């Protein structure tokens, strides 16, 4: 007997039993039972709102596995508001105290680093939050006929910073980052990303910066027109890329372009080295 026959038989049995019960009830003497008073139906509880989806962690960090001395007891990480001394100590060990003070803003470093990383993939990155000291000099351009291009002198401003970055040992930097990672994660959640994982965002931003276009010739720029009776005292901060496609790039990508093609390529090499360490088996659980 196939399943359709079973279904038909089951339906028939249900009909017969139901009909027999109805006939038996019709033969009984009437017996009136008072109905209970109606009970107000309790309002149904509202359906809970679906929990916001949290993406799975791609690159989890294991600070103990990344420590230079795995056998040693891991150093406790203080609360974020009290972490500056520990951060300075780790940065000093990694870079040397002189280089650290020359290049970095160490006050509130964890918060500023996290905010800057997040903003590098966005249209604007607030300079007041940068964890790196401002580059000396000012933005300059060269005249090329009726066009203006980023000056070779301007690109030279960034060369000392590129040399500083190239001297950093990527593996040691990644290990120090992993040991301090709870601070960066807390700063990232404070920034407005509860449940999100900062290391995944860092890798995402590095990949974004690596996609910055490269040009052998310096891109054309133009001075943004500002109308008004008051003349700007710092007109060099109002330059923008003449090509709308370049001007629409993120703040981090435009910064790499302003550094010039040689500096851009050299920094990309270092970014690839650091990215490799961030996603390697020595840092992930």
ZAMARGU-4260 file (C-alpha; in steps of 0.2 Angstrom, whole numbers, plus 5000, padded with zeros to 4 digits):
<rodrens>
0) 5000/5000/5000 | 5008/5016/4995 | 5008/5033/5005 | 4993/5040/4995 | 4982/5025/5000
5) 4988/5026/5018 | 4982/5044/5018 | 4965/5040/5010 | 4962/5027/5023 | 4967/5038/5038
10) 4955/5052/5031 | 4941/5039/5030 | 4944/5033/5047 | 4944/5050/5054 | 4927/5054/5045
15) 4919/5038/5051 | 4924/5041/5069 | 4919/5059/5069 | 4902/5055/5061 | 4899/5041/5074
20) 4903/5053/5088 | 4891/5066/5081 | 4877/5053/5079 | 4879/5046/5097 | 4878/5064/5104
25) 4862/5066/5095 | 4854/5051/5104 | 4858/5057/5122 | 4845/5066/5132 | 4848/5085/5133
30) 4858/5090/5148 | 4862/5108/5150 | 4878/5113/5158 | 4880/5132/5162 | 4894/5140/5153
35) 4908/5147/5163 | 4909/5166/5162 | 4920/5172/5148 | 4938/5175/5152 | 4947/5189/5145
40) 4961/5183/5134 | 4978/5189/5140 | 4986/5200/5127 | 5000/5191/5118 | 5017/5196/5122
45) 5025/5206/5108 | 5038/5197/5098 | 5055/5201/5103 | 5065/5211/5090 | 5078/5200/5080
50) 5095/5202/5087 | 5107/5212/5076 | 5118/5200/5066 | 5136/5200/5071 | 5148/5194/5058
55) 5159/5180/5062 | 5177/5184/5068 | 5189/5180/5053 | 5206/5184/5061 | 5205/5181/5080
60) 5220/5187/5090 | 5229/5176/5103 | 5240/5187/5113 | 5248/5173/5123 | 5253/5164/5107
65) 5261/5180/5100 | 5271/5184/5115 | 5290/5184/5113 | 5291/5173/5128 | 5276/5161/5128
70) 5282/5152/5145 | 5281/5169/5154 | 5265/5174/5163 | 5256/5186/5151 | 5256/5204/5157
75) 5239/5210/5163 | 5232/5224/5152 | 5225/5239/5162 | 5209/5248/5159 | 5209/5259/5143
80) 5210/5275/5153 | 5225/5269/5162 | 5234/5261/5148 | 5246/5275/5142 | 5261/5270/5152
85) 5260/5251/5146 | 5257/5257/5128 | 5273/5268/5129 | 5283/5254/5136 | 5278/5242/5122
90) 5281/5256/5109 | 5298/5261/5116 | 5303/5242/5116 | 5298/5240/5098 | 5304/5257/5091
95) 5316/5264/5103 | 5312/5278/5114 | 5319/5292/5103 | 5310/5286/5088 | 5294/5284/5097
100) 5294/5302/5104 | 5299/5308/5086 | 5286/5300/5077 | 5271/5296/5088 | 5258/5304/5098
105) 5257/5292/5113 | 5244/5300/5123 | 5227/5290/5121 | 5237/5280/5108 | 5225/5265/5108
110) 5209/5276/5105 | 5218/5287/5092 | 5225/5273/5083 | 5209/5263/5082 | 5199/5279/5076
115) 5212/5283/5063 | 5212/5266/5056 | 5194/5266/5054 | 5193/5283/5046 | 5207/5279/5033
120) 5194/5269/5023 | 5182/5284/5024 | 5181/5301/5016 | 5189/5310/5030 | 5201/5306/5045
125) 5202/5319/5058 | 5220/5326/5060 | 5217/5329/5079 | 5215/5310/5082 | 5231/5305/5072
130) 5243/5294/5082 | 5257/5301/5071 | 5266/5318/5073 | 5262/5330/5058 | 5274/5329/5043
135) 5286/5344/5043 | 5284/5357/5029 | 5268/5361/5019 | 5260/5354/5004 | 5268/5361/4988
140) 5264/5359/4969 | 5274/5361/4953 | 5267/5371/4938 | 5265/5360/4922 | 5259/5371/4908
145) 5242/5376/4913 | 5241/5362/4926 | 5247/5360/4943 | 5254/5343/4950 | 5260/5337/4967
150) 5278/5343/4969 | 5293/5332/4970 | 5298/5342/4985 | 5281/5338/4993 | 5284/5319/4990
155) 5302/5321/4999 | 5293/5327/5015 | 5286/5309/5017 | 5302/5300/5014 | 5309/5301/5032
160) 5292/5293/5038 | 5293/5279/5025 | 5311/5275/5031 | 5305/5275/5049 | 5291/5263/5044
165) 5303/5252/5034 | 5314/5249/5050 | 5300/5242/5060 | 5301/5223/5062 | 5284/5217/5056
170) 5284/5201/5066 | 5288/5211/5082 | 5276/5224/5079 | 5262/5211/5076 | 5267/5203/5093
175) 5266/5219/5102 | 5249/5223/5094 | 5243/5206/5099 | 5248/5209/5117 | 5239/5226/5118
180) 5225/5219/5108 | 5212/5220/5122 | 5214/5239/5123 | 5211/5241/5104 | 5196/5230/5105
185) 5189/5240/5119 | 5192/5257/5110 | 5184/5250/5094 | 5168/5245/5104 | 5168/5262/5112
190) 5169/5270/5095 | 5152/5263/5091 | 5155/5245/5085 | 5149/5233/5099 | 5151/5215/5095
195) 5163/5219/5080 | 5181/5214/5080 | 5194/5227/5077 | 5207/5215/5070 | 5195/5211/5056
200) 5193/5229/5052 | 5212/5232/5052 | 5215/5219/5039 | 5200/5226/5029 | 5207/5243/5029
205) 5225/5237/5024 | 5217/5228/5010 | 5208/5244/5005 | 5224/5254/5006 | 5233/5241/4995
210) 5220/5244/4981 | 5226/5263/4980 | 5230/5266/4961 | 5247/5270/4956 | 5254/5283/4944
215) 5271/5286/4937 | 5267/5305/4934 | 5261/5315/4949 | 5242/5318/4949 | 5235/5335/4944
220) 5228/5345/4958 | 5219/5362/4959 | 5215/5374/4973 | 5198/5374/4979 | 5189/5390/4977
225) 5183/5399/4992 | 5173/5414/4990 | 5173/5428/5003 | 5181/5444/5009 | 5193/5435/5021
230) 5209/5428/5012 | 5214/5411/5018 | 5231/5411/5028 | 5234/5393/5023 | 5229/5390/5005
235) 5239/5375/5003 | 5227/5365/5014 | 5213/5368/5001 | 5221/5358/4986 | 5211/5344/4979
240) 5213/5331/4965 | 5207/5338/4948 | 5201/5321/4943 | 5184/5318/4952 | 5188/5299/4953
245) 5203/5302/4963 | 5195/5315/4974 | 5182/5303/4978 | 5194/5291/4985 | 5196/5288/5004
250) 5206/5298/5015 | 5220/5285/5017 | 5221/5282/4998 | 5223/5300/4994 | 5236/5301/5007
255) 5246/5287/4999 | 5244/5297/4982 | 5251/5313/4990 | 5266/5304/4996 | 5271/5300/4978
260) 5273/5284/4968 | 5289/5278/4976 | 5284/5281/4994 | 5267/5273/4990 | 5275/5257/4983
265) 5287/5256/4998 | 5273/5258/5011 | 5262/5245/5002 | 5277/5232/5004 | 5277/5235/5022
270) 5258/5234/5024 | 5258/5217/5015 | 5272/5211/5028 | 5261/5217/5042 | 5245/5210/5035
275) 5254/5193/5033 | 5258/5193/5052 | 5241/5198/5057 | 5233/5183/5049 | 5246/5171/5052
280) 5245/5156/5063 | 5256/5164/5076 | 5243/5176/5080 | 5227/5168/5077 | 5219/5155/5089
</rodrens>
